[in-house]
């Protein structure tokens, strides 16, 4: 089942060099590294198609030809390439370059290495159903640090009872980590700089305005940032299958 609040476009971040995934990324772009028999980016694109997304703008830079060739066969969602071969623009700058292709309505932003084991129902559909463009400039899918695989950081955000997000403060741990997927309205990028910049820059602006919100991921988020994390993710998927849980991205 797909959400009744339709978003038609997504931006997929696939341009990075994947330095922490070396030596695997010395000859293979990170989005094409297989996890459980399927490339990371195909996990993402299959999930987007299941959620009713019609087109995905994919940015490319490192080993761009490999990614373009891999995606040439995809029919759903429709793939549009945002070419960053000239300069790597970081997450925010990549979205800025692709904005003319994304249109005037809200859209999904999806890291190409973000995968999870679903809990009850589709997390993407829950995220889309929770979107309120009157109250929000961006809505992030956040995972419980305690229910994540391959992540050992201090967390990113605190979340209040309404879903409003604030940053982790000082040395204190935060209960939620960004799970690599968000919804953004184009107004989030008003006044943003040209050239490379991080999405954190526009998120901080939204936090100051009280317009950055989160939805808690139901299931197990898998941070696939290193070669060892691939083994951890595949082990988690195998265990979930034995327990009768859903596959990553499945409803």
Number of C-alpha atoms within 10 A of each C-alpha: 10 17 16 10 12 16 19 19 23 25 29 28 24 28 29 20 18 20 13 13 20 15 12 15 19 13 10 18 23 29 25 20 19 15 20 16 9 11 17 22 28 20 23 22 25 17 21 25 17 20 22 19 22 18 22 27 24 25 28 24 20 21 18 19 13 15 23 17 9 14 19 11 10 12 11 16 21 17 21 17 18 23 19 18 15 7 13 20 22 17 21 22 21 28 27 21 18 18 17 10 17 21 13 11 13 23 24 25 21 23 20 25 27 21 25 29 24 22 18 11 15 24 25 25 20 17 21 22 14 17 23 14 15 7 11 20 26 26 27 27 22 27 27 20 22 14 14 18 17 17 17 10 10 15 21 19 22 19 20 11 6 9 16 19 25 21 15 18 11 7 7 9 15 20 17 26 24 20 24 19 22 25 27 24 18 19 13 19 20 10 8 15 12 11 14 16 19 14 17 11 13 20 25 15 15 19 17 11 11 15 20 25 28 28 23 19 25 20 21 23 29 26 21 24 18 17 15 11 18 20 15 17 23 16 13 18 22 15 12 17 13 9 9 9 17 19 17 24 22 17 18
